[in-house]
Amino acid sequence: MEGKLKLPEPLHSLLEGIDFSALTNFYGAPGTGKTNLCLLASIECIRNGGKVIYIDTEGGFSTQRLSQLTPDVDQALAKIQLIEPRDFKEQGDVIRSLEKKSPDMIVLDSAAALYRLEYADPDKEALPANRELSRQMSILSSIARNKKIPVIVTSHTYKNWETERNEIVGGDSVKYWSKVLVFLERTGKMAERNATVIKHRWIPEGKSVKFVLTQDGIKPASGFRLF
């Protein structure tokens, strides 16, 4: 495997594939399609003969959903190493251990769920948790570059009431290490979502596309076009 990993349309046209050697971050509110994109990318990696390490911090990985997305669910499960850390420290231990492994793709879904639990603990200082999250993201970015594999992470958002903008949980450290940032949001139409490029190494910021979540994956929204 080399180069780029193909996603179903219209995400492939938007991103021109998932870039190897870079950390790609899909972020948005719950239910915007983040895990679906992680599963679809994992299936494509496996179809190309690869193996996936899938770190699930929220219990979002579903064998039933995987079986809807691919007829070869048993083959997919055989090629996916599912890891479910129980806390933020364990998440860090898992990520550090990846430097000694040889997967063809890594998924972290989500990067910030266990971090938020750590951050919200009133008995703990926020700064160490922020530093640890930054370190974890830097390790994943380094693995992508050194091993030349796609690394996908997902992140949550929160509402900044001063700017009225949806901000990524984890802040600047997550933004810095994510070489590709894609914001996912609902459009108000049933099952329709909008994906917007926030950061990319060559695709213009603000480029977006609408897609629809379906039982067997995603498909272009009616009147598909890139904006």
Secondary structure, 3 states (H helix, E strand, C coil): CCCEECCCCCHHHHHCCEECCCEEEEEECCCCCHHHHHHHHHHHHHHCCCCEEEEECCCCCCHHHHHHHCCCHHHHHHHEEEECCCCHHHHHHHHHHHHHCCCCEEEEECCCHHHHHHHHCCCCCHHHHHHHHHHHHHHHHHHHHHHCCCEEEEECEEEECCCCEEEECCCHHHHHHCCEEEEEEECCCCCEEEEEEEECCCCCCCCEEEEEEECCEEEECCCCCCC
